[in-house]
Amino acid sequence: MKRIRILPIIALSILLADLISFPAKADFNAKFFNSNNITYYDAGDDCGTGGGGGSGSTNLEGNDNAEKIWNFFKSKGWSDEQVAGVMGSLWGESNHFQPDLNEAGSGIGYGIAQWSFGRRTNLENYAKEKGKPVSDLGVQLDFLWTELEGPEVAAKNAVSSAKSVKEATTAWTLQFERPREDLRPGRIQEGEQVGNDILAKYKGKGGKSSGSSSSSSSSSSSNGSSSSSNSGSSSSNSGKITFIGDSITVGVQDKLTSTFSGSNVSATVGDSIAAATSKLPSEINDTVVVNLGTNDNFDENAAETLLGKLKGKKIYWVNNFSKGGNADYEVINKKLSAFASKHSEVKVLDWKAYAEKNGGREKLYSGDGIHPNAEGQEAYVKFLKESLNGGGDNSSKSSDSCGATGSASGKFMTSADASHTTSDGFSVFEQCDPRWANEQWGKNPGNTMCHAACGPTSVSNMVLALTGKSISPLEMAKKAAEKGYEAGYGTTLGVVEMVQDYGLKQSKIDISVNAVEDVLKKGGLVMLAGTGPGPFLNTSHYVVIRKSSGGKWYTANPGRKELDDTPYDPSYVISMTFAAFGVTK
């Protein structure tokens, strides 16, 4: 049966009836929480997916729901073990795959993934759009996959990298369901046990799976493809270029040789920097463009070796925007930036910034998050043409560094005291930073920083960014308690008023995309309170919207570092928001 777990951690909901007006789409949230005085609703029984478009309900094949779900995920390219691991988790979530299941007791969760709150509303709207009942299994699976290719792509990528049932169910539990830490071992154990039973029953059946790692496959070229083309014979012609890369370069090989006359390409799917260095072409032009690092997260030693073989050449190294499998553009770009700072002959081309400005990963990348899709390949070649021919300033100055140079726009202050820095230079304090994670800050013993300080931590982040004053989240939380903002477990919405102590202005704004955008355009920040999947938690949670780029929002998330560089659809975020505050100088 469905299991409900309640634990008090943060106390936004305890005062919601007095402090805010819920939008109509969240009425069932407010009614249930306020009438039962619940301050925390565990993510473990509430993890579903968000909304998004689709192309119609899938025609499912199978004799029962389990077989239909198996065939659906197999058709998406997941391996037997990956599908079994995910289904093992969904089995407990939906009481044996019941698409019409209402959560016992509260009735909040619904369907095979127990969608709740804004996500349930999105599911219902999606079903209406498709002209199908919300209980339709095909609608729910289509909706789930749309979410996995959007806001929950991190979960999809994690599952796609799994090699066993246990790895898959662990990835799903940690990346998609995100239950309380103390509940995770039990959830994973159950998922593995059920998953192994499912694997034994369906192994070898259903659609064919495809590889998900850039080391073994490419969505932009044939698997195993190797390219070493040369449309010119002279290595001394300064107008010619040698392109060195992996599957990303293989995918645009023909476009490169046709766009850059006389140039040659040396690229192989799955190549690391070391592998590419071992197979350099005999003719290397005076200008070299390198796009490597995806398959080894930028091996600095190998990069030094490659540079030694390119002495006397003008070298452009394209930075990274891949996120999936073992590829992490944040790690790659930081290493590349540090490497380039030591070598004057290396100029970094800022593909990441260009991609963000022109639609981001959702528009320009395939579902694996690693390879550009057809539109992305066109954009990539255009980017190179502009960069190399002087048609645009796409060189990377500070957006990839961790230095105190502010954001990409230079308008926000930074500090080495912060827990981490986003890829564009925004300093972020984390509530679970080891320096204070277990510190109690209020009268309630349960109010420790890691469990219940997203509000004060968000205030610290805004104060730092807008004033340059580095106030630790622990100090801010203790001040919040002194000022009376502590409420049971967590803080009230009034905690945002503390920014005024540091010379900043704050005001409650409409819960709308336009209202948030207006504050951002004025150089301010927006603190949102909401409930749901990323960027929120399935408990009430504060995040700061730090920028809008390419029609997407980016956060400074006090509780989930990995989401800070994830682009979010503004309407999707607003659908889960129940309070919004603008903060300006």
C-alpha positions in Angstrom: 0.0 0.0 0.0 1.0 3.6 -0.4 3.1 4.9 2.4 2.8 8.4 3.8 5.6 9.9 5.8 5.3 13.1 7.6 8.2 14.9 9.3 8.4 18.5 10.4 11.4 20.2 8.8 10.4 23.7 7.5 7.4 25.7 8.5 6.3 27.7 5.5 3.0 25.8 5.3 2.1 26.3 9.0 1.5 30.0 8.4 0.4 30.0 4.8 -3.3 30.7 5.6 -2.3 33.9 7.4 0.5 35.1 5.3 -0.3 34.4 1.6 -3.0 33.7 -0.8 -2.6 30.5 -2.7 -3.2 30.5 -6.5 -6.3 28.6 -7.5 -4.2 25.7 -8.9 -2.8 25.0 -5.5 -6.0 25.1 -3.5 -5.9 21.4 -2.6 -2.4 21.9 -1.2 -3.4 24.7 1.1 -6.7 23.1 2.3 -5.0 19.8 3.2 -1.9 21.3 4.8 -3.7 24.0 6.8 -6.5 21.7 8.1 -4.0 19.1 9.3 -1.3 21.5 10.5 1.3 19.6 8.5 4.6 21.3 8.2 6.4 18.8 6.0 5.3 16.3 3.4 7.9 13.8 2.5 9.3 13.8 -1.1 9.5 10.0 -1.0 5.8 9.5 -1.6 5.3 12.5 -3.8 7.8 12.4 -6.6 6.3 12.8 -10.0 6.9 14.8 -13.1 6.1 18.1 -14.5 4.2 19.4 -17.4 5.1 20.0 -21.0 3.9 19.4 -24.5 3.7 16.1 -26.3 2.6 14.6 -29.5 -0.3 12.5 -28.3 -0.8 9.4 -26.1 1.4 6.4 -26.8 -0.2 3.2 -28.1 1.0 0.8 -25.5 1.8 -2.8 -26.1 1.5 -5.5 -23.4 -0.9 -7.8 -21.6 -0.9 -5.8 -18.4 0.3 -2.4 -17.0 3.7 -3.8 -16.0 4.4 -5.2 -19.5 3.2 -1.9 -21.1 5.4 0.2 -18.9 8.4 -2.1 -19.6 7.8 -1.9 -23.4 7.4 1.9 -23.2 10.7 2.5 -21.4 12.5 0.0 -23.7 11.3 1.9 -26.7 13.0 4.9 -25.3 16.4 3.1 -25.4 16.9 2.1 -21.8 18.6 -1.2 -21.1 16.8 -4.1 -19.4 18.5 -3.3 -16.1 17.7 0.4 -16.3 14.0 -0.2 -17.0 13.8 -2.8 -14.2 15.4 -0.5 -11.7 13.0 2.4 -12.5 10.0 0.1 -12.5 11.1 -1.3 -9.1 10.8 2.2 -7.7 7.5 3.0 -9.5 6.0 -0.3 -8.3 6.0 0.9 -4.6 5.0 4.4 -5.6 1.9 3.4 -7.5 0.8 0.3 -5.5 1.6 -2.1 -8.4 1.3 0.3 -11.3 -2.2 1.7 -10.8 -2.6 4.8 -13.0 -5.8 5.8 -11.3 -4.4 5.6 -7.8 -5.2 8.4 -5.4 -2.9 8.7 -2.5 -4.3 7.2 0.6 -5.4 9.7 3.3 -4.6 13.0 1.7 -5.6 12.3 -1.9 -2.9 14.6 -3.0 -0.7 12.2 -5.0 -2.1 10.7 -8.2 -1.1 8.1 -10.8 1.9 5.8 -11.4 4.3 8.5 -10.1 1.9 10.0 -7.6 2.1 13.5 -9.1 1.2 16.2 -6.6 0.5 19.9 -6.4 1.6 21.8 -9.4 2.8 18.7 -11.2 -0.6 17.1 -10.7 -2.2 20.2 -12.2 0.2 20.0 -15.2 -0.7 16.3 -15.7 -4.4 17.1 -15.7 -3.9 19.9 -18.2 -1.7 17.6 -20.3 -4.5 15.0 -20.4 -7.1 17.6 -21.4 -4.8 18.8 -24.2 -4.6 15.3 -25.5 -8.3 14.7 -25.1 -7.6 11.7 -22.8 -8.6 10.9 -19.3 -6.0 11.7 -16.7 -6.0 8.0 -15.7 -4.8 6.9 -19.1 -1.5 5.0 -18.7 -0.2 6.1 -22.0 -0.9 9.8 -21.2 0.9 9.4 -17.9 4.0 7.7 -19.5 4.2 10.3 -22.2 3.9 13.0 -19.6 6.6 11.4 -17.5 9.0 11.2 -20.4 8.4 14.8 -21.3 9.4 15.7 -17.8 12.5 13.5 -18.0 13.6 15.4 -21.1 12.9 18.7 -19.4 13.2 19.7 -15.7 14.1 16.2 -14.6 16.7 15.5 -17.2 19.3 14.8 -14.5 17.3 11.8 -13.4 17.1 10.5 -17.0 20.8 10.9 -17.5 21.6 9.2 -14.2 19.5 6.2 -15.1 20.9 6.1 -18.6 24.4 5.7 -17.0 23.4 2.8 -14.8 24.9 -0.6 -15.4 22.7 -2.7 -13.0 19.2 -2.8 -11.5 20.6 -1.5 -8.2 22.4 1.4 -9.9 19.2 2.3 -11.9 16.9 2.2 -8.9 19.4 4.2 -6.8 19.7 6.8 -9.5 15.9 7.1 -9.8 15.5 7.3 -6.0 18.1 9.9 -5.5 17.6 12.0 -8.6 13.8 11.7 -9.2 12.1 10.6 -6.0 14.5 12.4 -3.7 13.1 11.0 -0.3 14.5 12.0 3.1 18.0 10.7 3.6 17.0 8.3 6.3 14.4 6.7 4.1 16.6 6.2 1.1 18.2 2.8 2.0 14.8 1.2 2.4 13.5 2.7 -0.9 16.5 1.6 -2.8 16.4 -1.9 -1.3 12.8 -2.4 -2.2 13.4 -1.0 -5.7 16.3 -3.4 -6.3 14.3 -6.4 -5.0 11.2 -5.7 -7.1 13.4 -4.6 -10.0 15.2 -7.9 -10.1 11.9 -9.8 -10.1 10.8 -7.6 -13.1 14.1 -8.2 -14.9 13.7 -12.0 -14.5 10.3 -11.8 -16.1 10.9 -9.5 -19.0 14.6 -9.7 -19.7 15.3 -9.7 -23.4 11.8 -8.5 -24.4 10.7 -5.2 -25.7 12.5 -2.6 -27.9 16.2 -2.4 -28.4 18.3 -0.3 -26.1 20.9 2.2 -27.2 24.0 3.4 -25.5 23.9 6.6 -23.5 27.5 7.3 -22.9 29.4 9.6 -25.2 32.3 7.2 -24.9 30.4 4.6 -26.9 27.8 6.2 -28.9 26.8 9.5 -30.6 23.4 10.9 -31.4 25.0 13.1 -34.0 26.9 10.5 -36.0 27.1 6.8 -36.7 28.4 4.8 -33.7 32.1 4.2 -33.9 32.5 6.7 -36.6 36.0 8.1 -37.1 36.8 11.0 -39.3 40.0 12.3 -40.7 39.0 14.3 -43.7 41.1 16.9 -45.5 39.8 19.3 -48.1 43.2 21.0 -48.5 46.8 19.9 -48.7 48.7 22.8 -47.3 49.5 23.0 -43.6 51.0 26.5 -43.9 47.9 28.3 -45.2 46.7 30.6 -42.4 43.2 30.6 -43.8 42.8 26.9 -43.2 41.8 25.3 -40.0 42.3 21.9 -38.4 39.4 20.7 -36.2 40.2 18.1 -33.5 37.4 16.5 -31.5 35.2 13.6 -30.5 31.6 12.7 -31.5 30.4 16.3 -31.3 32.9 17.2 -34.1 32.1 14.0 -36.0 28.5 15.1 -36.2 29.4 18.4 -37.9 32.3 17.2 -40.0 30.6 17.8 -43.4 29.4 21.2 -42.3 32.9 22.2 -41.1 34.7 21.2 -44.3 32.1 23.0 -46.5 32.0 26.1 -44.3 35.8 26.5 -43.8 37.3 25.9 -47.2 40.6 23.9 -47.2 40.2 22.8 -43.6 40.6 19.3 -42.3 38.9 17.3 -39.4 40.4 14.7 -37.1 37.7 13.3 -34.8 36.5 10.0 -33.5 33.5 9.1 -31.5 34.4 8.5 -27.8 37.8 10.1 -28.0 39.4 11.4 -24.9 42.1 14.1 -25.1 44.8 11.5 -24.9 43.2 9.3 -27.6 42.8 12.2 -30.0 46.4 13.2 -29.4 47.6 9.8 -30.4 46.0 10.1 -33.8 46.7 13.6 -34.9 46.7 14.1 -38.7 50.0 14.4 -40.5 49.0 17.9 -41.8 48.0 20.4 -39.1 47.0 23.9 -40.2 48.2 27.0 -38.5 44.9 27.5 -36.8 43.5 24.6 -34.7 40.1 24.3 -33.1 39.9 21.7 -30.3 36.6 20.4 -28.9 37.7 17.7 -26.4 37.1 17.0 -22.8 33.6 15.5 -22.8 34.8 11.9 -22.5 37.5 12.5 -19.7 36.1 15.6 -18.0 39.2 17.4 -19.3 42.4 15.5 -18.5 44.9 18.3 -17.8 48.0 16.1 -18.3 46.7 14.9 -21.6 45.9 18.5 -22.6 49.5 19.5 -21.9 50.7 16.7 -24.1 48.4 17.8 -26.9 49.6 21.3 -26.6 53.2 20.2 -26.9 52.4 18.6 -30.3 50.7 21.9 -31.5 53.6 24.2 -30.8 53.6 27.3 -33.0 49.8 26.9 -33.8 47.1 29.3 -32.9 44.8 27.3 -30.7 41.1 27.8 -30.0 39.6 25.4 -27.5 35.8 25.2 -27.4 34.3 25.0 -23.9 31.6 22.6 -23.0 27.9 22.4 -22.4 27.3 18.7 -22.1 25.6 17.3 -19.0 24.9 13.6 -18.9 26.6 10.2 -18.5 30.1 11.0 -17.1 30.2 14.5 -18.7 29.9 17.5 -16.5 30.4 20.8 -18.3 31.0 22.7 -15.0 34.0 20.5 -14.1 35.2 20.5 -17.7 35.0 24.3 -18.1 36.6 25.1 -14.8 39.6 22.9 -15.7 39.8 24.3 -19.2 39.7 27.9 -17.9 42.5 27.2 -15.5 44.5 25.5 -18.2 44.0 28.4 -20.7 45.1 30.9 -18.1 48.5 29.3 -18.0 48.9 29.2 -21.8 48.7 32.4 -23.7 48.5 30.5 -27.0 45.1 29.0 -26.0 41.9 31.0 -26.5 38.7 29.6 -25.1 35.6 29.9 -27.3 32.5 30.3 -25.1 30.1 27.8 -26.7 28.2 27.5 -23.4 27.3 31.1 -23.3 26.4 31.2 -27.0 24.1 28.1 -26.6 22.4 29.6 -23.5 21.6 32.8 -25.4 20.2 30.8 -28.4 17.8 28.4 -26.8 19.9 26.4 -24.3 20.2 22.7 -23.9 16.5 22.0 -24.3 16.5 23.5 -27.7 19.9 22.7 -29.0 20.8 19.3 -27.5 19.5 15.8 -28.0 17.9 13.9 -25.1 21.1 12.5 -23.8 22.2 16.0 -22.8 25.6 15.4 -24.4 25.3 15.8 -28.2 23.8 18.8 -30.1 20.7 17.9 -32.1 20.3 19.0 -35.8 19.4 22.5 -34.7 22.3 22.5 -32.3 24.7 21.4 -34.9 23.7 24.3 -37.2 24.1 26.7 -34.2 27.5 25.3 -33.4 28.9 25.8 -36.9 27.4 29.3 -36.9 29.1 30.0 -33.6 32.5 28.8 -34.9 32.1 30.9 -38.0 31.3 34.0 -36.0 34.1 33.3 -33.5 36.8 32.6 -36.0 35.9 35.2 -38.6 35.4 38.0 -36.2 31.6 38.0 -36.5 31.0 38.0 -32.8 32.8 38.1 -29.4 32.4 34.5 -28.3 35.6 34.3 -26.4 35.4 33.3 -22.7 36.6 35.8 -20.3 35.1 35.1 -16.9 32.0 33.0 -17.3 34.0 29.8 -16.8 36.3 30.9 -14.0 35.7 30.7 -10.3 37.4 34.1 -9.6 35.7 37.0 -7.9 34.7 38.7 -11.1 30.9 38.6 -10.6 28.4 37.0 -12.9 28.7 36.9 -16.7 27.1 40.4 -16.7 29.4 41.6 -13.9 26.5 43.0 -11.8 26.7 40.7 -8.8 29.3 40.6 -6.1 31.1 37.4 -5.2 33.1 36.0 -2.3 35.5 33.1 -1.6 33.5 32.4 1.5 30.6 31.0 -0.6 30.0 27.2 -0.8 30.3 27.1 -4.5 30.2 29.3 -7.6 27.9 28.7 -10.6 29.3 28.4 -14.1 28.7 32.1 -14.8 30.3 33.3 -11.6 27.4 33.7 -9.1 28.5 32.9 -5.5 26.1 30.5 -3.6 26.0 29.6 0.0 24.6 26.1 0.8 22.6 25.3 3.8 24.2 21.9 4.1 27.8 23.2 3.8 29.8 21.1 6.3 30.9 24.3 8.0 27.4 24.6 9.6 25.2 21.8 8.3 24.5 20.3 11.7 24.4 23.6 13.7 21.2 24.4 15.6 20.1 28.0 15.0 16.8 28.4 16.7 14.9 27.3 19.9 13.6 24.2 18.3 16.2 21.4 18.4 15.0 20.3 14.9 16.0 23.6 13.4 19.5 22.7 12.1 21.0 24.4 9.1 20.8 21.5 6.7 17.2 20.5 7.6 15.6 23.9 8.0 17.5 26.9 6.8 16.7 27.5 3.2 15.2 30.8 4.0 18.1 32.4 5.9 20.6 30.9 3.4 18.7 32.5 0.5 18.8 35.8 2.3 22.6 35.4 2.7 22.9 34.7 -1.0 21.0 37.8 -2.0 22.8 40.1 0.4 26.2 38.8 -0.9 25.2 39.2 -4.5 23.8 42.7 -4.2 26.0 44.3 -1.5 29.2 42.2 -1.4 28.7 41.6 2.3 29.5 38.0 3.2 27.1 36.9 6.0 27.2 33.2 6.7 23.9 31.4 6.6 24.4 30.3 10.2 24.8 33.9 11.4 21.7 34.9 9.3 19.6 32.1 10.7 20.5 33.0 14.3 19.5 36.6 13.5 16.2 35.3 12.0 15.5 33.5 15.2 16.3 36.6 17.3 13.9 38.7 15.2 11.0 36.2 15.6 11.1 34.6 12.1 11.4 31.1 13.5 8.1 29.2 13.3 8.2 25.7 14.6 10.4 24.0 12.1 11.9 26.6 9.8 11.1 30.2 9.1 8.1 32.3 8.1 7.9 34.1 4.8 8.8 37.3 6.6 12.4 36.2 6.7 13.0 38.0 3.5 12.5 41.3 5.3 16.0 40.8 6.8 17.6 42.1 3.5 16.5 45.6 4.7 19.1 45.3 7.5 21.7 45.5 4.7 20.4 48.4 2.8 18.3 46.5 0.3 14.7 46.8 -0.6 12.2 44.0 -0.7 8.5 43.7 -1.7 6.0 40.9 -2.3 5.3 40.6 -6.1 2.7 38.9 -8.2 3.2 35.2 -8.8 3.8 35.6 -12.5 6.5 35.4 -15.1 6.3 39.1 -15.9 6.6 40.2 -12.3 9.8 38.1 -11.9 11.2 39.3 -15.2 10.6 42.9 -14.2 12.7 42.6 -11.1 15.5 40.8 -12.9 15.6 43.5 -15.6 16.2 46.1 -12.9 19.2 44.2 -11.7 17.5 42.6 -8.7 16.9 39.1 -7.5 13.7 37.2 -6.8 13.1 34.8 -3.9 10.4 32.2 -4.5 8.8 29.8 -2.1 7.3 26.7 -3.7 6.7 23.0 -3.6 7.5 20.4 -6.2 10.5 18.9 -8.1 13.5 20.9 -9.2 14.2 23.7 -8.5 12.1 23.2 -5.4 11.9 20.3 -3.1 8.7 18.3 -2.4 8.6 20.2 0.8 8.2 24.0 1.0 11.5 25.4 -0.2 13.1 28.8 -1.0 15.1 29.4 -4.1 16.5 32.6 -5.6 16.0 33.3 -9.3 19.3 34.9 -10.3 19.0 35.4 -14.0 16.9 35.0 -17.1 18.6 33.8 -20.3 17.4 32.4 -23.5 13.8 32.3 -22.2 14.9 30.2 -19.2 15.4 30.9 -15.5 18.5 30.0 -13.5 18.6 29.7 -9.7 20.8 30.0 -6.7 19.5 27.0 -4.8 20.5 26.8 -1.1 19.7 23.1 -1.0 20.5 21.6 -4.4 23.8 22.7 -5.9 23.4 20.5 -8.9 20.4 22.5 -10.1 22.0 25.9 -10.2 23.0 25.7 -13.9 19.8 23.9 -15.0 17.6 26.0 -17.2 13.9 26.1 -16.1 10.8 27.1 -18.1 9.4 30.1 -16.2 5.8 29.0 -16.4 6.8 25.6 -15.0 8.5 27.2 -12.0 5.6 29.6 -11.4 3.1 26.7 -11.4 4.8 25.4 -8.2 5.3 28.8 -6.6 3.1 30.1 -3.7 5.0 33.3 -2.8 7.4 35.6 -4.6 9.5 38.6 -3.4 11.6 41.0 -5.3 14.9 42.2 -3.8 16.7 45.2 -5.2 19.3 47.8 -4.2 
